[in-house]
């Protein structure tokens, strides 16, 4: 059996890079944190995350499911419905993403100040 190479997100050939992209891309972080409180149906997630299209939500959920972060459960009833939830791995990852969101929100005034200073400096060109 071949030995698994050590993960290195800085290597372009390491699969960890695509997982990180799925988690920190435009929607992954929001989907994972939306599922932190428990299972949700597709429409519930879409309503929770303003601005995400059905296509992007479906694609994001598929990527996160493939990475083992989200599980998809089909409930056999009429009409059938699908629920999404975090896997054990997703539950381990979610607190770090939640901390990142809190850090950004708590420091938004500093970000806005930096943006204004940057825009003022670079608009004089």
C-alpha positions in Angstrom: 0.0 0.0 0.0 1.4 3.4 -1.0 2.1 5.9 1.7 0.0 9.0 1.7 2.1 12.1 1.3 1.9 14.8 3.9 -0.8 17.5 3.2 0.6 20.8 2.1 -2.0 23.4 1.0 0.8 25.5 -0.6 1.5 22.7 -3.1 -0.5 23.1 -6.2 -0.9 19.3 -6.5 -2.2 18.8 -2.9 -5.9 18.0 -2.7 -6.1 20.0 0.5 -6.0 23.1 -1.6 -9.3 22.3 -3.3 -10.9 21.5 0.1 -9.8 24.8 1.5 -11.2 26.6 -1.6 -14.5 24.8 -1.2 -14.6 26.0 2.5 -13.4 29.5 2.0 -14.8 30.3 -1.4 -17.7 32.7 -1.8 -20.4 30.3 -0.3 -18.8 27.3 1.4 -18.1 29.1 4.7 -21.6 30.4 4.9 -23.2 27.0 4.1 -21.1 25.3 6.7 -22.0 27.8 9.4 -25.6 27.9 8.4 -25.7 24.1 9.1 -24.1 24.5 12.5 -27.5 24.6 14.3 -28.7 21.4 12.7 -30.2 19.8 9.5 -31.7 22.1 7.0 -33.6 21.6 3.7 -32.3 23.2 0.5 -34.8 26.1 0.6 -34.0 26.8 4.2 -30.3 27.2 3.4 -31.1 29.4 0.4 -33.3 31.7 2.5 -30.6 31.8 5.3 -27.9 32.9 2.8 -29.1 35.9 1.0 -27.9 36.3 -2.6 -27.0 32.6 -3.3 -28.6 31.2 -6.4 -30.1 27.7 -6.5 -27.3 26.6 -8.9 -24.5 27.9 -6.7 -26.0 26.4 -3.6 -26.4 23.0 -5.3 -22.8 23.1 -6.5 -21.5 24.2 -3.1 -23.4 21.5 -1.3 -22.2 18.9 -3.8 -18.6 19.9 -3.3 -18.9 19.9 0.5 -20.6 16.5 0.4 -17.8 15.1 -1.8 -15.3 16.5 0.6 -17.0 14.7 3.5 -18.1 17.9 5.3 -21.8 17.9 4.5 -24.2 14.9 4.4 -27.3 14.7 2.3 -30.2 12.6 3.5 -33.3 11.9 1.3 -36.4 11.4 3.4 -38.8 8.9 1.8 -42.1 10.6 2.2 -44.6 12.3 0.0 -43.4 14.6 -1.2 -39.9 13.4 -0.7 -37.5 16.0 0.7 -33.7 16.3 1.2 -32.0 17.4 4.3 -28.4 18.6 4.6 -26.3 18.4 7.8 -22.7 18.6 8.9 -20.7 15.4 9.2 -18.4 14.8 12.1 -15.6 16.4 10.0 -17.9 19.3 9.2 -18.6 19.8 13.0 -14.9 19.9 13.6 -14.3 22.5 10.9 -17.3 24.8 11.6 -16.0 26.4 14.8 -12.9 27.7 12.9 -15.1 29.2 10.2 -17.5 30.7 12.8 -14.4 32.3 14.5 -13.3 33.7 11.2 -16.7 35.2 10.5 -16.8 36.7 14.0 -13.3 38.1 13.6 -14.3 39.8 10.3 -17.6 41.2 11.7 -15.9 42.4 14.9 -13.2 44.2 12.9 -15.5 45.6 10.2 -15.0 49.3 11.3 -11.2 48.9 10.9 -11.7 47.3 7.5 -14.0 50.1 6.3 -11.5 52.7 7.6 -8.7 50.9 5.7 -10.8 50.7 2.5 -11.6 54.4 2.7 -7.9 55.3 3.2 -6.9 53.1 0.3 -9.7 54.5 -2.0 -8.7 58.1 -1.1 -5.1 57.4 -1.8 -5.7 55.5 -5.1 -8.4 57.7 -6.5 -6.0 60.6 -7.0 -4.4 59.0 -10.0 
